[in-house]
Amino acid sequence: MIPGYEPPQLLKQRLFYQGRKLNFEVSTMRLPNQAEGDWECIRHPGGALAVPVTKEGKFVLVRQYRFTVAGRLLEFPAGTVEQQEAPEETIKREIEEEAGYRAHQWRTITKFALAPGYSDEYIYAFLAQDLEQLETPPAHEDDEDIEIVLMSAQELEEAIRAGEPIDAKSICSFFLARPLLELKG
Amino acid sequence: MIPGYEPPQLLKQRLFYQGRKLNFEVSTMRLPNQAEGDWECIRHPGGALAVPVTKEGKFVLVRQYRFTVAGRLLEFPAGTVEQQEAPEETIKREIEEEAGYRAHQWRTITKFALAPGYSDEYIYAFLAQDLEQLETPPAHEDDEDIEIVLMSAQELEEAIRAGEPIDAKSICSFFLARPLLELKG
């Protein structure tokens, strides 16, 4: 900690939007140097993500349309943590719903702040192994049009470096998961 | 692409908030299966990030308070791309303002979507080398209370794995930058 550091003082908080999964609010704050300003924040319950790896060492990803960036992105299966839910529960549900796999072996990778400039979301990342492909792929949620993609570590790293559209939480989780696999065997 | 895939149809767009650096809007859309719903989006001009590395192989990071997560995070220097600005210009300014370094050698790492669930922000990441420490550290912007931290690649990786508070864009950029350094010698 910086000696003498004091966090900003909250003067006012306005809720601009309340959604199904997130809220948007703006806080007016006074800084230690007495300057005042507005800061925006998405209030989000957190996201849970799985890095699913098959016995053959293939990473299971989903390619889905994201209207925010008006295109399709490669991502690991993930979902929003529901009220009263632990991230472990969220991701066990999401990996089945999104990717059509059940995992029998789970390991915590880490958690990290996703976009702290304007969001309080943390991503809870898990390594999912001992995979069982579901016989009946589950019906996808209305807003998800998803293609399943299997890639080796090398293929995925090359795709990331070549600029294949992919998102930050998936890149982080891939690089953090890979050494756990190498150590294992 | 999934054969026959069609993106959702935009029915209505509402701007809830207009800020200095970002807007927040909600889009009502109709999906190919005819279901309708609301989707939230932070409209952001993009972020530029530097991975500054000293001659001795130390990574230069900043530790700063983020009110969104009510704590201090370790991050690489970064800033919001201004209107009419290229990300390369943004980051040359920000690395001086935030970290107090000027870099004489720049290399593009990659770009990636930061939080495509609710934001259109892309991070443009650059490797910054041949660093010159500014004699007079610049005055930080009002809203930034920043500590400069130098770490070796090994120290930084250990910190990330040990759960040191750090954000997604910095983790991604670290892992993507490191092999570029190793290849260089």
Interface residues (C-beta under 8 A of the other chain):
Chain A: M1 I2 Y5 P7 P8 F16 Y17 G19 R20 L22 F24 V26 S27 M29 L31 P32 N33 A35 G37 D38 W39 E40 C41 I42 H44 G47 Y65 R66 F67 T68 V69 A70 R72 L73 E75 T80 T110 K111 F112 A113 L114 A115 P116 G117 Y118 S119 D120 E121 Y122 I123 D142 D143 D145 E147 I160 R161 G163 P165 I166 D167 A168 K169 I171 C172 F175 L176
Chain B: M1 I2 Y5 P7 P8 F16 Y17 G19 R20 L22 F24 V26 S27 M29 L31 P32 N33 A35 G37 D38 W39 E40 C41 I42 H44 G47 Y65 R66 F67 T68 V69 A70 R72 L73 E75 T80 T110 K111 F112 A113 L114 A115 P116 G117 Y118 S119 D120 E121 Y122 I123 D142 D143 D145 E147 I160 R161 G163 P165 I166 D167 A168 K169 I171 C172 F175 L176
